[in-house]
C-alpha cells in the first residue's frame, strides 16, 4: 500500500487532506477554543510549531461554503452537536502577516495592504451583492485600490467584516496569522514606532470597535505588550506557553510521533528522534518540534542511514542565541550557559509581555525571549512567573554550542601567541606543553559539566574547540570526521613540507577518568588504523594524540612513529 506523502512546507489544511498528505490530527483545538470562549484569542508559539496549519484548519472549519467532508474521520467530527452549530456557519477573514517583513516601513505597509486586498478580492461576490447599498459597494471597492490611504487601511478589516455581516446576516470570524512578524522586522530596521501605530490602529478597529465580529484568533511568537499593540482590547484571551488550554494542539505529542514512525516503518528511530527533537513543555504537555519530525522522517524515507540534523535551527539565523551568548560576562555568567548546555536548569522570572524594540535591552528580557521563541523550555510546572528553564533537546543544545564555539574563535584572534605556541607544541610532539596550552586556551570559554548529556555531545564540544584553534594555523591541512583505515578519525593534520602527520582522538573523562580514556583513545587510533591515509599521503613522521577533557581540565598522551 502506497504511503501518504510528507507535508514538507505545506500549510493549507484542504491541500493536506485532499492531496493525500500525512496529517497529525489537531482538530481537537476547535472544541477547546470554543469551550474556552474568548472574543479575541492569541496563541503564542515558537516558529515552525504548526501555527499556520492550525489557522488554515480553523478557516476551513468555520467558513460558509466549506467542504465539510474535509473533517470526516477527524477528532472534531465526533462532536456532532458542535459541528452542526459551528461548522460552515460564519464568514471568515483570514490574513497572514508572515510575508510582510521589509527593510523599510513603506514597503512593509504596502505588503500588509496587499495581503488585505488579496483577501478582499476573495470576497468578490460583495461587489455584486444585492444586500449592499451603492455606497457600501464603493467601500468594498476602496479596499481593492493599489494606493490605499491610511484611514482606509486602518479600517480595512472592520470594513470588510461589516460588509460580510450584512451580506450573510451573520457575524464574522477574523483569523490573523503571525501578527508580530512585521513588528520583529521593524525593530531591526528602525521603523518600529510607525509599525506599532499601523498594527495598533488596524487591530483596534477590527477587534475592539467592531460590532460585526463574532470572535478572532491571532497567532505569533511573542505576546507583545498590550500597551503597545492591544491597547483598549477587552481582556484578550491569551494562550501562552504557560497555559494548559490547547497545550497539545501545537507540536506533536509522543503518541503522535510514535504513530507516525510506525506508519512509515521507522519505529527503530524513536529513541534518536526523541533525543533530538522532543523536550518542549507547553502548559502540561510534552511535545516535539513538528517541523523537525516531519523533515527527519522524510529524510529517513530517502536514506535510512541519514543522521539527524538541525532542521528547525537552519530555518533562521538564530539571532536570539547569538546575542545571548555574546552577553556572557555582561549579565550572563559562564556557569549559567555551562549548566544549560550540560542539560541542567536555571530558574528565571519570565516576562510574557515583551516589545520587540526592548527585547535585547536587558539580560532579563533575553531569558524571556529565549523561552518564548523555543530555545529554552520549562523543565517543571512553574511557580507563578518563576520558571525553571532548560534546553529542550540535542538540536537546540547544538545551536548554543555552535555560538559558544564561534565566540571562542573570536577570542582566539586576540591570543595569537598562545595559539601559535600550542600548534608548535602539537607539531613537535610535546604532550606536556600541548596539555598546558590547551588548558590555558580553554579558560577563554565555557566547559561542559559532568551531567546526563550524552558523552558524544561533550566530546564534540571539545572537538570543536580544537578545530577552532587549528583553524588559525596557516599551511596545515586539517580534516575532521573523515574515513581512514577501518573507521572515522576525529581530527587529522598534514604538514606537507615537513612530512608530519597528526591524528587526534578526543575523549571526555567522565568522573575524571583521564588515564582510562587516554588509553582508550590511543587504542582506538591503532585498532582502526586511523593513520592509513596519512601514510598513503607520504607523511613520514606520525603523531598519534589522545586528548581527554573534563570541564576546563585536559590530559594529553602521544605515540610517535618515525
Secondary structure, DSSP 8 states (H G I E B T S, - for coil): ----B--TT---HHHHHHTTB-----THHHHHHHHT--SEEEEE--TTSSHHHHHHHHHHHHBTT--GGGGTTSGGGG-HHHHHHHTT-BEEEEEE-TT---SSHHHHHHHHHHHHHHHHHHTGGGGG-TTS-HHHHHHHHHTT-SS--HHHHHTHHHHHHHHHHHHHTS-EEEEEESTTHHHHHHHHHT-HHHHHHHHHHHHIIIIIS-TTEEEEEEEESSEE-TTTSSTT-S--EEE-TT--TTTTSSSEEHHHHHHHHHHTT-GGGHHHHHHHH--EEETTEEEE-HHHHHHHHHHHHH-TT-----TTGGGS--HHHHHHHHTBTTTB-HHHHHHHHTT--EEEE---EE-TTTTTSSHHHHHHHHHHTTSSEESS--BTTEEEEE--SHHHHHHHHHHHHHHHHHHHTT-HHHHHHHHHHHHHT-HHHHHHHHHHHHTTS----SSSS-HHHHHHHHHHHHHHHHTT-TT-EEEES-EETTEE-SEEEEEGGGTEEEEEEEEE-GGG-HHHHHHHHHHHHHHTTTTHHHHHTT--EEEEEEEEEETTEEEEEEEEE-
